[in-house]
Amino acid sequence: MGKLLAGPNWFLEVRIRKHFPCHFHVIGKDFEAQVDVETLEIIVGDMPRAVEKDVRAWAEKNRQTMVAEWNRCNPAHQYTLRAQEDSND
């Protein structure tokens, strides 16, 4: 499991799971959310708007880091960003 970012009362991590979509978890004292790496949309749960703003700003700049961590944690379920696939055409 890879913890990639921490705020004052929350943290962001990629977990060892064998299911898609490629996503990360944002966990706080009173909330938990799963966020799709590709779209940065919340797919399960919720989080405070201020946390979502901080997470989204960081995630927009660090998608490759999250995908690398996903691939490290889930070697049998490797993921490539669609934008990266499109640029290879």
C-alpha positions as protocol buffer text, in pm:
chain_id: "A"
residue {
  index: 1
  type: MET
  ca { x: 0 y: 0 z: 0 }
}
residue {
  index: 2
  type: GLY
  ca { x: 142 y: 336 z: -96 }
}
residue {
  index: 3
  type: LYS
  ca { x: 69 y: 656 z: 93 }
}
residue {
  index: 4
  type: LEU
  ca { x: 135 y: 938 z: -152 }
}
residue {
  index: 5
  type: LEU
  ca { x: 6 y: 1255 z: 11 }
}
residue {
  index: 6
  type: ALA
  ca { x: -109 y: 1368 z: 353 }
}
residue {
  index: 7
  type: GLY
  ca { x: -306 y: 1668 z: 466 }
}
residue {
  index: 8
  type: PRO
  ca { x: -365 y: 1787 z: 821 }
}
residue {
  index: 9
  type: ASN
  ca { x: -637 y: 1529 z: 897 }
}
residue {
  index: 10
  type: TRP
  ca { x: -639 y: 1302 z: 593 }
}
residue {
  index: 11
  type: PHE
  ca { x: -416 y: 1103 z: 359 }
}
residue {
  index: 12
  type: LEU
  ca { x: -418 y: 972 z: 3 }
}
residue {
  index: 13
  type: GLU
  ca { x: -307 y: 620 z: -79 }
}
residue {
  index: 14
  type: VAL
  ca { x: -313 y: 352 z: -346 }
}
residue {
  index: 15
  type: ARG
  ca { x: -418 y: 15 z: -211 }
}
residue {
  index: 16
  type: ILE
  ca { x: -334 y: -335 z: -317 }
}
residue {
  index: 17
  type: ARG
  ca { x: -655 y: -440 z: -487 }
}
residue {
  index: 18
  type: LYS
  ca { x: -725 y: -634 z: -799 }
}
residue {
  index: 19
  type: HIS
  ca { x: -1012 y: -432 z: -941 }
}
residue {
  index: 20
  type: PHE
  ca { x: -1049 y: -144 z: -1180 }
}
residue {
  index: 21
  type: PRO
  ca { x: -1079 y: 139 z: -1249 }
}
residue {
  index: 22
  type: CYS
  ca { x: -735 y: 254 z: -1144 }
}
residue {
  index: 23
  type: HIS
  ca { x: -812 y: 465 z: -838 }
}
residue {
  index: 24
  type: PHE
  ca { x: -684 y: 601 z: -510 }
}
residue {
  index: 25
  type: HIS
  ca { x: -835 y: 641 z: -165 }
}
residue {
  index: 26
  type: VAL
  ca { x: -863 y: 961 z: 35 }
}
residue {
  index: 27
  type: ILE
  ca { x: -915 y: 881 z: 402 }
}
residue {
  index: 28
  type: GLY
  ca { x: -995 y: 1114 z: 686 }
}
residue {
  index: 29
  type: LYS
  ca { x: -1131 y: 1082 z: 1037 }
}
residue {
  index: 30
  type: ASP
  ca { x: -1495 y: 1107 z: 928 }
}
residue {
  index: 31
  type: PHE
  ca { x: -1482 y: 1025 z: 557 }
}
residue {
  index: 32
  type: GLU
  ca { x: -1340 y: 803 z: 286 }
}
residue {
  index: 33
  type: ALA
  ca { x: -1359 y: 836 z: -89 }
}
residue {
  index: 34
  type: GLN
  ca { x: -1228 y: 648 z: -391 }
}
residue {
  index: 35
  type: VAL
  ca { x: -1122 y: 865 z: -685 }
}
residue {
  index: 36
  type: ASP
  ca { x: -1066 y: 753 z: -1045 }
}
residue {
  index: 37
  type: VAL
  ca { x: -709 y: 838 z: -1150 }
}
residue {
  index: 38
  type: GLU
  ca { x: -807 y: 908 z: -1511 }
}
residue {
  index: 39
  type: THR
  ca { x: -1102 y: 1143 z: -1452 }
}
residue {
  index: 40
  type: LEU
  ca { x: -1039 y: 1248 z: -1089 }
}
residue {
  index: 41
  type: GLU
  ca { x: -1410 y: 1189 z: -1026 }
}
residue {
  index: 42
  type: ILE
  ca { x: -1521 y: 1047 z: -692 }
}
residue {
  index: 43
  type: ILE
  ca { x: -1648 y: 696 z: -765 }
}
residue {
  index: 44
  type: VAL
  ca { x: -1732 y: 586 z: -408 }
}
residue {
  index: 45
  type: GLY
  ca { x: -1787 y: 786 z: -90 }
}
residue {
  index: 46
  type: ASP
  ca { x: -1731 y: 1154 z: -37 }
}
residue {
  index: 47
  type: MET
  ca { x: -1492 y: 1406 z: 114 }
}
residue {
  index: 48
  type: PRO
  ca { x: -1506 y: 1768 z: 227 }
}
residue {
  index: 49
  type: ARG
  ca { x: -1481 y: 2022 z: -55 }
}
residue {
  index: 50
  type: ALA
  ca { x: -1158 y: 2173 z: 82 }
}
residue {
  index: 51
  type: VAL
  ca { x: -992 y: 1830 z: 85 }
}
residue {
  index: 52
  type: GLU
  ca { x: -1124 y: 1753 z: -264 }
}
residue {
  index: 53
  type: LYS
  ca { x: -977 y: 2081 z: -392 }
}
residue {
  index: 54
  type: ASP
  ca { x: -632 y: 2001 z: -245 }
}
residue {
  index: 55
  type: VAL
  ca { x: -641 y: 1640 z: -366 }
}
residue {
  index: 56
  type: ARG
  ca { x: -752 y: 1736 z: -718 }
}
residue {
  index: 57
  type: ALA
  ca { x: -479 y: 2004 z: -750 }
}
residue {
  index: 58
  type: TRP
  ca { x: -211 y: 1753 z: -648 }
}
residue {
  index: 59
  type: ALA
  ca { x: -356 y: 1464 z: -850 }
}
residue {
  index: 60
  type: GLU
  ca { x: -376 y: 1666 z: -1173 }
}
residue {
  index: 61
  type: LYS
  ca { x: 2 y: 1711 z: -1157 }
}
residue {
  index: 62
  type: ASN
  ca { x: 83 y: 1361 z: -1029 }
}
residue {
  index: 63
  type: ARG
  ca { x: -125 y: 1112 z: -1231 }
}
residue {
  index: 64
  type: GLN
  ca { x: 190 y: 934 z: -1350 }
}
residue {
  index: 65
  type: THR
  ca { x: 304 y: 894 z: -989 }
}
residue {
  index: 66
  type: MET
  ca { x: -31 y: 740 z: -895 }
}
residue {
  index: 67
  type: VAL
  ca { x: -28 y: 506 z: -1195 }
}
residue {
  index: 68
  type: ALA
  ca { x: 327 y: 397 z: -1111 }
}
residue {
  index: 69
  type: GLU
  ca { x: 219 y: 324 z: -753 }
}
residue {
  index: 70
  type: TRP
  ca { x: -93 y: 139 z: -876 }
}
residue {
  index: 71
  type: ASN
  ca { x: 127 y: -74 z: -1103 }
}
residue {
  index: 72
  type: ARG
  ca { x: 374 y: -140 z: -820 }
}
residue {
  index: 73
  type: CYS
  ca { x: 93 y: -245 z: -584 }
}
residue {
  index: 74
  type: ASN
  ca { x: -100 y: -442 z: -849 }
}
residue {
  index: 75
  type: PRO
  ca { x: 158 y: -609 z: -1074 }
}
residue {
  index: 76
  type: ALA
  ca { x: -97 y: -846 z: -1230 }
}
residue {
  index: 77
  type: HIS
  ca { x: -329 y: -555 z: -1316 }
}
residue {
  index: 78
  type: GLN
  ca { x: -111 y: -295 z: -1486 }
}
residue {
  index: 79
  type: TYR
  ca { x: -264 y: 34 z: -1599 }
}
residue {
  index: 80
  type: THR
  ca { x: -173 y: 295 z: -1860 }
}
residue {
  index: 81
  type: LEU
  ca { x: -333 y: 638 z: -1875 }
}
residue {
  index: 82
  type: ARG
  ca { x: -560 y: 675 z: -2179 }
}
residue {
  index: 83
  type: ALA
  ca { x: -406 y: 1011 z: -2270 }
}
residue {
  index: 84
  type: GLN
  ca { x: -69 y: 835 z: -2285 }
}
residue {
  index: 85
  type: GLU
  ca { x: -215 y: 560 z: -2508 }
}
residue {
  index: 86
  type: ASP
  ca { x: -368 y: 821 z: -2740 }
}
residue {
  index: 87
  type: SER
  ca { x: -36 y: 1002 z: -2781 }
}
residue {
  index: 88
  type: ASN
  ca { x: 126 y: 679 z: -2899 }
}
residue {
  index: 89
  type: ASP
  ca { x: -109 y: 642 z: -3199 }
}
